[in-house]
Each structure stands twice: as structure tokens, then as C-alpha cells.
Amino acid sequence: MELLAVAVILLLIGDAYAIFQVVQSRRPLSTRAFWVAGVLLLPLLGLLIWYIQGPREHITERG
């Protein structure tokens, strides 16, 4: 039972981190809303999908 509690807490921390990163991104509002809804409605699956395919800031090379 304690292991389940730890897993749930870690999941909630991961979801909070993902939501924070999405909200802080410079993506369009509709994209951010989609990601936040996905993470909230499907906590584990949404977090995994965000981690793999989530909105990333474009890194441009100079030179």
C-alpha cells in the first residue's frame, strides 16, 4: 500500500511539472490547452505522451 502511495505522489509531481512546462512554453494557447487537458484527463498516459512528443522549444543554431 505504501508503494502505491509513493507511485501516486510521483505521478502527481510529474503531472504538475508537465503542466508547468506547458503553461510556460511559447506555443499557441490552443496547443497549451490541449496538452494541459491531456495530462489532467489521462494522468499517466498524458504524462508519458507529453514526455515523448510534448511541446519542445525550438533550439536554433547560430553561425
PQR file with spaces between the fields and no chain letter, atoms N, CA, C, O and H, PARSE charges and radii, in Angstrom:
ATOM       1  N    MET     1       0.820   -1.198    0.000 -0.4000 1.5000
ATOM       2  CA   MET     1       0.000    0.000    0.000 -0.0000 2.0000
ATOM       3  C    MET     1       0.866    1.265    0.000  0.5500 1.7000
ATOM       4  O    MET     1       0.532    2.249   -0.660 -0.5500 1.4000
ATOM       5  N    GLU     2       1.970    1.235    0.736 -0.4000 1.5000
ATOM       6  CA   GLU     2       2.848    2.397    0.783 -0.0000 2.0000
ATOM       7  C    GLU     2       3.499    2.645   -0.573  0.5500 1.7000
ATOM       8  O    GLU     2       3.713    3.793   -0.961 -0.5500 1.4000
ATOM       9  H    GLU     2       2.242    0.436    1.272  0.4000 1.0000
ATOM      10  N    LEU     3       3.811    1.574   -1.289 -0.4000 1.5000
ATOM      11  CA   LEU     3       4.402    1.714   -2.618 -0.0000 2.0000
ATOM      12  C    LEU     3       3.423    2.401   -3.569  0.5500 1.7000
ATOM      13  O    LEU     3       3.826    3.222   -4.393 -0.5500 1.4000
ATOM      14  H    LEU     3       3.636    0.641   -0.974  0.4000 1.0000
ATOM      15  N    LEU     4       2.155    2.068   -3.456 -0.4000 1.5000
ATOM      16  CA   LEU     4       1.136    2.707   -4.284 -0.0000 2.0000
ATOM      17  C    LEU     4       1.054    4.202   -3.972  0.5500 1.7000
ATOM      18  O    LEU     4       0.930    5.022   -4.881 -0.5500 1.4000
ATOM      19  H    LEU     4       1.827    1.401   -2.787  0.4000 1.0000
ATOM      20  N    ALA     5       1.123    4.548   -2.711 -0.4000 1.5000
ATOM      21  CA   ALA     5       1.079    5.963   -2.326 -0.0000 2.0000
ATOM      22  C    ALA     5       2.270    6.722   -2.894  0.5500 1.7000
ATOM      23  O    ALA     5       2.119    7.844   -3.376 -0.5500 1.4000
ATOM      24  H    ALA     5       1.224    3.882   -1.973  0.4000 1.0000
ATOM      25  N    VAL     6       3.438    6.125   -2.842 -0.4000 1.5000
ATOM      26  CA   VAL     6       4.632    6.762   -3.402 -0.0000 2.0000
ATOM      27  C    VAL     6       4.478    6.929   -4.911  0.5500 1.7000
ATOM      28  O    VAL     6       4.829    7.974   -5.458 -0.5500 1.4000
ATOM      29  H    VAL     6       3.561    5.213   -2.451  0.4000 1.0000
ATOM      30  N    ALA     7       3.961    5.912   -5.581 -0.4000 1.5000
ATOM      31  CA   ALA     7       3.762    5.981   -7.029 -0.0000 2.0000
ATOM      32  C    ALA     7       2.777    7.092   -7.394  0.5500 1.7000
ATOM      33  O    ALA     7       2.998    7.825   -8.358 -0.5500 1.4000
ATOM      34  H    ALA     7       3.676    5.063   -5.137  0.4000 1.0000
ATOM      35  N    VAL     8       1.706    7.216   -6.636 -0.4000 1.5000
ATOM      36  CA   VAL     8       0.711    8.258   -6.900 -0.0000 2.0000
ATOM      37  C    VAL     8       1.317    9.643   -6.683  0.5500 1.7000
ATOM      38  O    VAL     8       1.080   10.555   -7.475 -0.5500 1.4000
ATOM      39  H    VAL     8       1.527    6.620   -5.853  0.4000 1.0000
ATOM      40  N    ILE     9       2.086    9.801   -5.628 -0.4000 1.5000
ATOM      41  CA   ILE     9       2.729   11.093   -5.357 -0.0000 2.0000
ATOM      42  C    ILE     9       3.703   11.452   -6.479  0.5500 1.7000
ATOM      43  O    ILE     9       3.732   12.596   -6.933 -0.5500 1.4000
ATOM      44  H    ILE     9       2.279    9.060   -4.985  0.4000 1.0000
ATOM      45  N    LEU    10       4.497   10.480   -6.924 -0.4000 1.5000
ATOM      46  CA   LEU    10       5.429   10.734   -8.028 -0.0000 2.0000
ATOM      47  C    LEU    10       4.687   11.096   -9.315  0.5500 1.7000
ATOM      48  O    LEU    10       5.129   11.962  -10.070 -0.5500 1.4000
ATOM      49  H    LEU    10       4.473    9.551   -6.555  0.4000 1.0000
ATOM      50  N    LEU    11       3.565   10.435   -9.559 -0.4000 1.5000
ATOM      51  CA   LEU    11       2.757   10.741  -10.736 -0.0000 2.0000
ATOM      52  C    LEU    11       2.217   12.166  -10.656  0.5500 1.7000
ATOM      53  O    LEU    11       2.243   12.895  -11.647 -0.5500 1.4000
ATOM      54  H    LEU    11       3.205    9.732   -8.946  0.4000 1.0000
ATOM      55  N    LEU    12       1.735   12.561   -9.499 -0.4000 1.5000
ATOM      56  CA   LEU    12       1.211   13.916   -9.331 -0.0000 2.0000
ATOM      57  C    LEU    12       2.309   14.967   -9.507  0.5500 1.7000
ATOM      58  O    LEU    12       2.076   16.021  -10.099 -0.5500 1.4000
ATOM      59  H    LEU    12       1.714   11.969   -8.693  0.4000 1.0000
ATOM      60  N    ILE    13       3.486   14.678   -8.999 -0.4000 1.5000
ATOM      61  CA   ILE    13       4.614   15.599   -9.175 -0.0000 2.0000
ATOM      62  C    ILE    13       4.977   15.704  -10.658  0.5500 1.7000
ATOM      63  O    ILE    13       5.216   16.799  -11.167 -0.5500 1.4000
ATOM      64  H    ILE    13       3.675   13.822   -8.519  0.4000 1.0000
ATOM      65  N    GLY    14       5.016   14.573  -11.340 -0.4000 1.5000
ATOM      66  CA   GLY    14       5.313   14.578  -12.773 -0.0000 2.0000
ATOM      67  C    GLY    14       4.268   15.338  -13.570  0.5500 1.7000
ATOM      68  O    GLY    14       4.607   16.097  -14.477 -0.5500 1.4000
ATOM      69  H    GLY    14       4.822   13.683  -10.926  0.4000 1.0000
ATOM      70  N    ASP    15       3.000   15.138  -13.238 -0.4000 1.5000
ATOM      71  CA   ASP    15       1.931   15.861  -13.920 -0.0000 2.0000
ATOM      72  C    ASP    15       2.040   17.364  -13.675  0.5500 1.7000
ATOM      73  O    ASP    15       1.882   18.161  -14.600 -0.5500 1.4000
ATOM      74  H    ASP    15       2.725   14.521  -12.501  0.4000 1.0000
ATOM      75  N    ALA    16       2.309   17.745  -12.435 -0.4000 1.5000
ATOM      76  CA   ALA    16       2.452   19.170  -12.117 -0.0000 2.0000
ATOM      77  C    ALA    16       3.612   19.780  -12.897  0.5500 1.7000
ATOM      78  O    ALA    16       3.501   20.894  -13.408 -0.5500 1.4000
ATOM      79  H    ALA    16       2.437   17.097  -11.684  0.4000 1.0000
ATOM      80  N    TYR    17       4.714   19.060  -12.988 -0.4000 1.5000
ATOM      81  CA   TYR    17       5.878   19.540  -13.744 -0.0000 2.0000
ATOM      82  C    TYR    17       5.526   19.704  -15.223  0.5500 1.7000
ATOM      83  O    TYR    17       5.861   20.718  -15.836 -0.5500 1.4000
ATOM      84  H    TYR    17       4.804   18.155  -12.573  0.4000 1.0000
ATOM      85  N    ALA    18       4.851   18.708  -15.791 -0.4000 1.5000
ATOM      86  CA   ALA    18       4.476   18.773  -17.206 -0.0000 2.0000
ATOM      87  C    ALA    18       3.552   19.958  -17.462  0.5500 1.7000
ATOM      88  O    ALA    18       3.738   20.694  -18.431 -0.5500 1.4000
ATOM      89  H    ALA    18       4.579   17.885  -15.293  0.4000 1.0000
ATOM      90  N    ILE    19       2.568   20.144  -16.606 -0.4000 1.5000
ATOM      91  CA   ILE    19       1.630   21.253  -16.779 -0.0000 2.0000
ATOM      92  C    ILE    19       2.367   22.587  -16.669  0.5500 1.7000
ATOM      93  O    ILE    19       2.117   23.498  -17.458 -0.5500 1.4000
ATOM      94  H    ILE    19       2.416   19.546  -15.819  0.4000 1.0000
ATOM      95  N    PHE    20       3.264   22.707  -15.705 -0.4000 1.5000
ATOM      96  CA   PHE    20       4.038   23.937  -15.546 -0.0000 2.0000
ATOM      97  C    PHE    20       4.856   24.220  -16.801  0.5500 1.7000
ATOM      98  O    PHE    20       4.894   25.357  -17.272 -0.5500 1.4000
ATOM      99  H    PHE    20       3.467   21.967  -15.064  0.4000 1.0000
ATOM     100  N    GLN    21       5.503   23.205  -17.340 -0.4000 1.5000
ATOM     101  CA   GLN    21       6.311   23.381  -18.545 -0.0000 2.0000
ATOM     102  C    GLN    21       5.450   23.780  -19.743  0.5500 1.7000
ATOM     103  O    GLN    21       5.853   24.617  -20.552 -0.5500 1.4000
ATOM     104  H    GLN    21       5.472   22.282  -16.957  0.4000 1.0000
ATOM     105  N    VAL    22       4.280   23.187  -19.852 -0.4000 1.5000
ATOM     106  CA   VAL    22       3.384   23.511  -20.963 -0.0000 2.0000
ATOM     107  C    VAL    22       2.911   24.956  -20.850  0.5500 1.7000
ATOM     108  O    VAL    22       2.938   25.697  -21.832 -0.5500 1.4000
ATOM     109  H    VAL    22       3.953   22.507  -19.195  0.4000 1.0000
ATOM     110  N    VAL    23       2.485   25.355  -19.671 -0.4000 1.5000
ATOM     111  CA   VAL    23       1.971   26.708  -19.475 -0.0000 2.0000
ATOM     112  C    VAL    23       3.065   27.750  -19.729  0.5500 1.7000
ATOM     113  O    VAL    23       2.779   28.833  -20.241 -0.5500 1.4000
ATOM     114  H    VAL    23       2.463   24.753  -18.872  0.4000 1.0000
ATOM     115  N    GLN    24       4.294   27.436  -19.381 -0.4000 1.5000
ATOM     116  CA   GLN    24       5.404   28.370  -19.559 -0.0000 2.0000
ATOM     117  C    GLN    24       5.929   28.417  -20.994  0.5500 1.7000
ATOM     118  O    GLN    24       6.712   29.304  -21.333 -0.5500 1.4000
ATOM     119  H    GLN    24       4.526   26.556  -18.966  0.4000 1.0000
ATOM     120  N    SER    25       5.511   27.483  -21.834 -0.4000 1.5000
ATOM     121  CA   SER    25       6.015   27.448  -23.209 -0.0000 2.0000
ATOM     122  C    SER    25       5.430   28.599  -24.028  0.5500 1.7000
ATOM     123  O    SER    25       4.461   29.242  -23.623 -0.5500 1.4000
ATOM     124  H    SER    25       4.874   26.763  -21.559  0.4000 1.0000
ATOM     125  N    ARG    26       6.032   28.838  -25.169 -0.4000 1.5000
ATOM     126  CA   ARG    26       5.581   29.915  -26.055 -0.0000 2.0000
ATOM     127  C    ARG    26       4.710   29.385  -27.192  0.5500 1.7000
ATOM     128  O    ARG    26       4.601   30.024  -28.237 -0.5500 1.4000
ATOM     129  H    ARG    26       6.819   28.315  -25.498  0.4000 1.0000
ATOM     130  N    ARG    27       4.115   28.263  -27.002 -0.4000 1.5000
ATOM     131  CA   ARG    27       3.238   27.681  -28.018 -0.0000 2.0000
ATOM     132  C    ARG    27       1.892   28.405  -28.014  0.5500 1.7000
ATOM     133  O    ARG    27       1.563   29.104  -27.055 -0.5500 1.4000
ATOM     134  H    ARG    27       4.204   27.744  -26.152  0.4000 1.0000
ATOM     135  N    PRO    28       1.116   28.238  -29.086 -0.5600 1.5000
ATOM     136  CA   PRO    28      -0.218   28.855  -29.117  0.2800 2.0000
ATOM     137  C    PRO    28      -1.081   28.361  -27.954  0.5500 1.7000
ATOM     138  O    PRO    28      -0.910   27.249  -27.453 -0.5500 1.4000
ATOM     139  N    LEU    29      -2.005   29.215  -27.548 -0.4000 1.5000
ATOM     140  CA   LEU    29      -2.868   28.892  -26.417 -0.0000 2.0000
ATOM     141  C    LEU    29      -3.630   27.589  -26.640  0.5500 1.7000
ATOM     142  O    LEU    29      -3.793   26.806  -25.704 -0.5500 1.4000
ATOM     143  H    LEU    29      -2.144   30.118  -27.955  0.4000 1.0000
ATOM     144  N    SER    30      -4.094   27.347  -27.852 -0.4000 1.5000
ATOM     145  CA   SER    30      -4.849   26.121  -28.125 -0.0000 2.0000
ATOM     146  C    SER    30      -3.982   24.879  -27.926  0.5500 1.7000
ATOM     147  O    SER    30      -4.464   23.863  -27.424 -0.5500 1.4000
ATOM     148  H    SER    30      -3.962   27.983  -28.612  0.4000 1.0000
ATOM     149  N    THR    31      -2.723   24.950  -28.311 -0.4000 1.5000
ATOM     150  CA   THR    31      -1.808   23.821  -28.121 -0.0000 2.0000
ATOM     151  C    THR    31      -1.555   23.579  -26.641  0.5500 1.7000
ATOM     152  O    THR    31      -1.559   22.438  -26.178 -0.5500 1.4000
ATOM     153  H    THR    31      -2.331   25.775  -28.718  0.4000 1.0000
ATOM     154  N    ARG    32      -1.335   24.661  -25.903 -0.4000 1.5000
ATOM     155  CA   ARG    32      -1.107   24.519  -24.459 -0.0000 2.0000
ATOM     156  C    ARG    32      -2.338   23.950  -23.767  0.5500 1.7000
ATOM     157  O    ARG    32      -2.220   23.097  -22.888 -0.5500 1.4000
ATOM     158  H    ARG    32      -1.332   25.588  -26.279  0.4000 1.0000
ATOM     159  N    ALA    33      -3.523   24.421  -24.163 -0.4000 1.5000
ATOM     160  CA   ALA    33      -4.759   23.920  -23.562 -0.0000 2.0000
ATOM     161  C    ALA    33      -4.937   22.430  -23.846  0.5500 1.7000
ATOM     162  O    ALA    33      -5.366   21.676  -22.974 -0.5500 1.4000
ATOM     163  H    ALA    33      -3.619   25.113  -24.878  0.4000 1.0000
ATOM     164  N    PHE    34      -4.606   22.010  -25.063 -0.4000 1.5000
ATOM     165  CA   PHE    34      -4.690   20.597  -25.428 -0.0000 2.0000
ATOM     166  C    PHE    34      -3.799   19.749  -24.526  0.5500 1.7000
ATOM     167  O    PHE    34      -4.236   18.720  -24.010 -0.5500 1.4000
ATOM     168  H    PHE    34      -4.257   22.623  -25.772  0.4000 1.0000
ATOM     169  N    TRP    35      -2.554   20.175  -24.336 -0.4000 1.5000
ATOM     170  CA   TRP    35      -1.618   19.404  -23.518 -0.0000 2.0000
ATOM     171  C    TRP    35      -2.038   19.374  -22.056  0.5500 1.7000
ATOM     172  O    TRP    35      -1.958   18.328  -21.411 -0.5500 1.4000
ATOM     173  H    TRP    35      -2.200   21.011  -24.755  0.4000 1.0000
ATOM     174  N    VAL    36      -2.483   20.505  -21.527 -0.4000 1.5000
ATOM     175  CA   VAL    36      -2.923   20.530  -20.125 -0.0000 2.0000
ATOM     176  C    VAL    36      -4.121   19.609  -19.942  0.5500 1.7000
ATOM     177  O    VAL    36      -4.173   18.847  -18.976 -0.5500 1.4000
ATOM     178  H    VAL    36      -2.548   21.354  -22.051  0.4000 1.0000
ATOM     179  N    ALA    37      -5.082   19.668  -20.855 -0.4000 1.5000
ATOM     180  CA   ALA    37      -6.253   18.797  -20.759 -0.0000 2.0000
ATOM     181  C    ALA    37      -5.854   17.328  -20.848  0.5500 1.7000
ATOM     182  O    ALA    37      -6.377   16.494  -20.110 -0.5500 1.4000
ATOM     183  H    ALA    37      -5.040   20.287  -21.640  0.4000 1.0000
ATOM     184  N    GLY    38      -4.937   17.014  -21.742 -0.4000 1.5000
ATOM     185  CA   GLY    38      -4.485   15.630  -21.881 -0.0000 2.0000
ATOM     186  C    GLY    38      -3.824   15.105  -20.623  0.5500 1.7000
ATOM     187  O    GLY    38      -4.069   13.970  -20.214 -0.5500 1.4000
ATOM     188  H    GLY    38      -4.511   17.692  -22.342  0.4000 1.0000
ATOM     189  N    VAL    39      -2.988   15.926  -20.010 -0.4000 1.5000
ATOM     190  CA   VAL    39      -2.297   15.494  -18.790 -0.0000 2.0000
ATOM     191  C    VAL    39      -3.286   15.376  -17.635  0.5500 1.7000
ATOM     192  O    VAL    39      -3.163   14.469  -16.812 -0.5500 1.4000
ATOM     193  H    VAL    39      -2.789   16.848  -20.342  0.4000 1.0000
ATOM     194  N    LEU    40      -4.265   16.281  -17.561 -0.4000 1.5000
ATOM     195  CA   LEU    40      -5.238   16.224  -16.467 -0.0000 2.0000
ATOM     196  C    LEU    40      -6.232   15.071  -16.625  0.5500 1.7000
ATOM     197  O    LEU    40      -6.585   14.412  -15.647 -0.5500 1.4000
ATOM     198  H    LEU    40      -4.365   17.018  -18.230  0.4000 1.0000
ATOM     199  N    LEU    41      -6.678   14.832  -17.858 -0.4000 1.5000
ATOM     200  CA   LEU    41      -7.689   13.795  -18.079 -0.0000 2.0000
ATOM     201  C    LEU    41      -7.106   12.382  -18.068  0.5500 1.7000
ATOM     202  O    LEU    41      -7.776   11.436  -17.654 -0.5500 1.4000
ATOM     203  H    LEU    41      -6.391   15.367  -18.652  0.4000 1.0000
ATOM     204  N    LEU    42      -5.881   12.241  -18.513 -0.4000 1.5000
ATOM     205  CA   LEU    42      -5.212   10.943  -18.555 -0.0000 2.0000
ATOM     206  C    LEU    42      -3.860   11.077  -17.850  0.5500 1.7000
ATOM     207  O    LEU    42      -2.831   11.164  -18.519 -0.5500 1.4000
ATOM     208  H    LEU    42      -5.336   13.010  -18.849  0.4000 1.0000
ATOM     209  N    PRO    43      -3.843   11.094  -16.533 -0.5600 1.5000
ATOM     210  CA   PRO    43      -2.617   11.448  -15.804  0.2800 2.0000
ATOM     211  C    PRO    43      -1.374   10.659  -16.210  0.5500 1.7000
ATOM     212  O    PRO    43      -0.355   11.271  -16.530 -0.5500 1.4000
ATOM     213  N    LEU    44      -1.415    9.361  -16.211 -0.4000 1.5000
ATOM     214  CA   LEU    44      -0.223    8.580  -16.536 -0.0000 2.0000
ATOM     215  C    LEU    44       0.055    8.598  -18.034  0.5500 1.7000
ATOM     216  O    LEU    44       1.174    8.890  -18.456 -0.5500 1.4000
ATOM     217  H    LEU    44      -2.243    8.864  -15.951  0.4000 1.0000
ATOM     218  N    LEU    45      -0.946    8.291  -18.828 -0.4000 1.5000
ATOM     219  CA   LEU    45      -0.771    8.263  -20.277 -0.0000 2.0000
ATOM     220  C    LEU    45      -0.451    9.653  -20.816  0.5500 1.7000
ATOM     221  O    LEU    45       0.412    9.805  -21.680 -0.5500 1.4000
ATOM     222  H    LEU    45      -1.855    8.054  -18.486  0.4000 1.0000
ATOM     223  N    GLY    46      -1.145   10.662  -20.308 -0.4000 1.5000
ATOM     224  CA   GLY    46      -0.886   12.031  -20.742 -0.0000 2.0000
ATOM     225  C    GLY    46       0.532   12.465  -20.442  0.5500 1.7000
ATOM     226  O    GLY    46       1.169   13.125  -21.264 -0.5500 1.4000
ATOM     227  H    GLY    46      -1.847   10.538  -19.606  0.4000 1.0000
ATOM     228  N    LEU    47       1.036   12.101  -19.266 -0.4000 1.5000
ATOM     229  CA   LEU    47       2.407   12.444  -18.894 -0.0000 2.0000
ATOM     230  C    LEU    47       3.409   11.740  -19.806  0.5500 1.7000
ATOM     231  O    LEU    47       4.383   12.349  -20.250 -0.5500 1.4000
ATOM     232  H    LEU    47       0.518   11.565  -18.598  0.4000 1.0000
ATOM     233  N    LEU    48       3.172   10.472  -20.083 -0.4000 1.5000
ATOM     234  CA   LEU    48       4.081    9.727  -20.955 -0.0000 2.0000
ATOM     235  C    LEU    48       4.092   10.290  -22.375  0.5500 1.7000
ATOM     236  O    LEU    48       5.153   10.439  -22.981 -0.5500 1.4000
ATOM     237  H    LEU    48       2.381    9.977  -19.723  0.4000 1.0000
ATOM     238  N    ILE    49       2.922   10.600  -22.895 -0.4000 1.5000
ATOM     239  CA   ILE    49       2.847   11.160  -24.246 -0.0000 2.0000
ATOM     240  C    ILE    49       3.508   12.529  -24.284  0.5500 1.7000
ATOM     241  O    ILE    49       4.228   12.842  -25.232 -0.5500 1.4000
ATOM     242  H    ILE    49       2.060   10.479  -22.402  0.4000 1.0000
ATOM     243  N    TRP    50       3.271   13.352  -23.258 -0.4000 1.5000
ATOM     244  CA   TRP    50       3.917   14.664  -23.217 -0.0000 2.0000
ATOM     245  C    TRP    50       5.430   14.508  -23.168  0.5500 1.7000
ATOM     246  O    TRP    50       6.148   15.247  -23.841 -0.5500 1.4000
ATOM     247  H    TRP    50       2.687   13.097  -22.488  0.4000 1.0000
ATOM     248  N    TYR    51       5.917   13.570  -22.393 -0.4000 1.5000
ATOM     249  CA   TYR    51       7.359   13.374  -22.269 -0.0000 2.0000
ATOM     250  C    TYR    51       7.984   12.966  -23.606  0.5500 1.7000
ATOM     251  O    TYR    51       9.093   13.387  -23.936 -0.5500 1.4000
ATOM     252  H    TYR    51       5.334   12.970  -21.846  0.4000 1.0000
ATOM     253  N    ILE    52       7.264   12.145  -24.367 -0.4000 1.5000
ATOM     254  CA   ILE    52       7.792   11.651  -25.641 -0.0000 2.0000
ATOM     255  C    ILE    52       7.572   12.655  -26.775  0.5500 1.7000
ATOM     256  O    ILE    52       8.491   12.923  -27.549 -0.5500 1.4000
ATOM     257  H    ILE    52       6.364   11.803  -24.099  0.4000 1.0000
ATOM     258  N    GLN    53       6.370   13.207  -26.879 -0.4000 1.5000
ATOM     259  CA   GLN    53       6.008   14.040  -28.026 -0.0000 2.0000
ATOM     260  C    GLN    53       5.701   15.485  -27.669  0.5500 1.7000
ATOM     261  O    GLN    53       5.354   16.276  -28.546 -0.5500 1.4000
ATOM     262  H    GLN    53       5.624   12.989  -26.251  0.4000 1.0000
ATOM     263  N    GLY    54       5.818   15.829  -26.438 -0.4000 1.5000
ATOM     264  CA   GLY    54       5.364   17.127  -25.950 -0.0000 2.0000
ATOM     265  C    GLY    54       5.959   18.340  -26.629  0.5500 1.7000
ATOM     266  O    GLY    54       6.945   18.259  -27.362 -0.5500 1.4000
ATOM     267  H    GLY    54       6.100   15.186  -25.726  0.4000 1.0000
ATOM     268  N    PRO    55       5.329   19.461  -26.362 -0.5600 1.5000
ATOM     269  CA   PRO    55       5.818   20.705  -26.954  0.2800 2.0000
ATOM     270  C    PRO    55       7.205   21.039  -26.444  0.5500 1.7000
ATOM     271  O    PRO    55       7.422   21.187  -25.241 -0.5500 1.4000
ATOM     272  N    ARG    56       8.122   21.153  -27.357 -0.4000 1.5000
ATOM     273  CA   ARG    56       9.500   21.498  -27.014 -0.0000 2.0000
ATOM     274  C    ARG    56       9.805   22.858  -27.634  0.5500 1.7000
ATOM     275  O    ARG    56       9.307   23.189  -28.710 -0.5500 1.4000
ATOM     276  H    ARG    56       7.946   21.032  -28.334  0.4000 1.0000
ATOM     277  N    GLU    57      10.604   23.615  -26.964 -0.4000 1.5000
ATOM     278  CA   GLU    57      11.043   24.890  -27.520 -0.0000 2.0000
ATOM     279  C    GLU    57      12.030   24.600  -28.645  0.5500 1.7000
ATOM     280  O    GLU    57      12.888   23.725  -28.521 -0.5500 1.4000
ATOM     281  H    GLU    57      11.009   23.346  -26.090  0.4000 1.0000
ATOM     282  N    HIS    58      11.904   25.326  -29.722 -0.4000 1.5000
ATOM     283  CA   HIS    58      12.822   25.151  -30.845 -0.0000 2.0000
ATOM     284  C    HIS    58      14.175   25.734  -30.481  0.5500 1.7000
ATOM     285  O    HIS    58      14.267   26.865  -30.003 -0.5500 1.4000
ATOM     286  H    HIS    58      11.208   26.036  -29.823  0.4000 1.0000
ATOM     287  N    ILE    59      15.201   24.975  -30.703 -0.4000 1.5000
ATOM     288  CA   ILE    59      16.557   25.433  -30.453 -0.0000 2.0000
ATOM     289  C    ILE    59      17.167   25.790  -31.801  0.5500 1.7000
ATOM     290  O    ILE    59      17.280   24.942  -32.687 -0.5500 1.4000
ATOM     291  H    ILE    59      15.127   24.056  -31.090  0.4000 1.0000
ATOM     292  N    THR    60      17.551   27.025  -31.945 -0.4000 1.5000
ATOM     293  CA   THR    60      18.141   27.452  -33.207 -0.0000 2.0000
ATOM     294  C    THR    60      19.642   27.587  -33.042  0.5500 1.7000
ATOM     295  O    THR    60      20.141   28.058  -32.020 -0.5500 1.4000
ATOM     296  H    THR    60      17.459   27.713  -31.225  0.4000 1.0000
ATOM     297  N    GLU    61      20.339   27.162  -34.069 -0.4000 1.5000
ATOM     298  CA   GLU    61      21.797   27.277  -34.058 -0.0000 2.0000
ATOM     299  C    GLU    61      22.184   28.591  -34.706  0.5500 1.7000
ATOM     300  O    GLU    61      21.603   29.008  -35.708 -0.5500 1.4000
ATOM     301  H    GLU    61      19.934   26.779  -34.899  0.4000 1.0000
ATOM     302  N    ARG    62      23.158   29.220  -34.127 -0.4000 1.5000
ATOM     303  CA   ARG    62      23.649   30.473  -34.690 -0.0000 2.0000
ATOM     304  C    ARG    62      25.005   30.225  -35.325  0.5500 1.7000
ATOM     305  O    ARG    62      25.847   29.509  -34.784 -0.5500 1.4000
ATOM     306  H    ARG    62      23.630   28.881  -33.313  0.4000 1.0000
ATOM     307  N    GLY    63      25.195   30.837  -36.490 -0.4000 1.5000
ATOM     308  CA   GLY    63      26.506   30.696  -37.093 -0.0000 2.0000
ATOM     309  C    GLY    63      26.496   30.431  -38.536  0.5500 1.7000
ATOM     310  O    GLY    63      27.556   30.294  -39.146 -0.5500 1.4000
ATOM     311  H    GLY    63      24.511   31.419  -36.929  0.4000 1.0000
